[in-house]
Amino acid sequence: TALADNPQLTNRWWWGPSPRRILADSHLNIPADNLIFSRSEEVLILNAGLEGKKDNLTYVKVKQSADGLLELEDMLHQLYKQGIQSVLVEGGGALLRSFLGSGLWDKA
C-alpha cells in the first residue's frame, strides 16, 4: 500500500499530534522518496532483516512466515516492546486479510 498510495500517515485534518508511523516492509522495498519518510518524525520500519536506528528511522526485525510475510504475532510483540499497545492498520489486501484471518484485531 505504501508503494501504491504513497501515504504520509500524518494527522493533517484534525487537532493533536500525528500518530507514530509504522511501516511493514519485509524486504525494505519502499523507496526513500516515499511521502512516509518526508517528515522529521520517527518511522518505525518492521522488516525481516535489519535492526537499529538511522536518522529518523528505527528498524525492527520481525520473524517471517514460510510464505515470506512478516509474522503478525511477532510483529505485535515487537511493537509492544517499543511501548505500542494500540495499532490502527492501514494496509493492503494481504496485510488486512492476515489480520482478519488471525483474530488479532478488536474492531474493523
N, C-alpha and C positions, 0 to 999 in steps of 0.2 A: 504493500500500500504506500509506503514511503516513496518508492520509485514512481508509481503511477500517479499519486495525488500530490506529491511534494508538499506535505503539510508543515506548518510552523509549530503546531501543538502548543499554542500560547493562548492566553486569555486576552482577547482583543475587544470583546463586546460586552464585558461585564466588569464590575469593580473587583478589586482584590488582586492578589498575586497570581501569576500563571502557575499551573501545576508543574511538578517535577517531570521533565520529559524523559521517557524511557523508550528505547528503540530495540526491538528484537530483530537482529540482523545476524543470522547464523554464521555467514561466511564473509561479513564485512563488505557487502556489495554496494552499499549506499554511497554515492559519490560525495566528496567534500563540499560541493556547491549546493547540496540539497538544503532547502529552507530550514529544516530541523536543526541545522548547525549554524544558522545565521545570527544567532543572538549570543550574548556572553554567558548566559546561564548554563549550568551543567547539563549535559546529556548523558544519561546512563545507557550504555550500549551492552545489551545481553547478546553474547556470541559464543561460538564453540571453541575459540582458541586463545584469545588474549585476556589478560588481567592487568590492571593498573590504571594509572592516570596519565593523561597528556593534555595539557592546557585545560579546556573546559569539558573534556571527555573522560568519562570513567568507564573502563572496560570491565565487564563482569563475565567470567567464564561460566557457562551453563552446559550441563550434560546434553548430549544429542541422543535421540532415539535411533533405532535401526533404519528408519526412513529418512534420516538426515535432519529432521526438525528438532528444535530445542525442546527438551522435556519440560512440560508445564509444571510438574511438581517441583522440580529443581529450580525452574525459573522463579516461581513464587517463593521458594525457600531463600534463594539468593536475594530477592527483593526484601524479604523480611529481615535478613541480615544487614541490609542497608537502612533499616528503620522504616520501611514502607509497609503499611498494613492495609492499604486500600488501593485498588487499581481500577481505572477506567480504561477499558480496552477499545481502541480504535484501530481495527486491523482489517486485513484482507480476509477472504473466504477461508483460507487454510487455518489461520490463527483463530478465527471466530469458531469454526467447526471444531477445532481441537478443544477450545474452552467449553463449548456447549456439550460435546461428547464426553468430556471428562467429569462433569459435575462440579468443577472447581469455580463456580460462579454463584452469585447471590441474586442478581437482577439482570434482566435483559430488556 
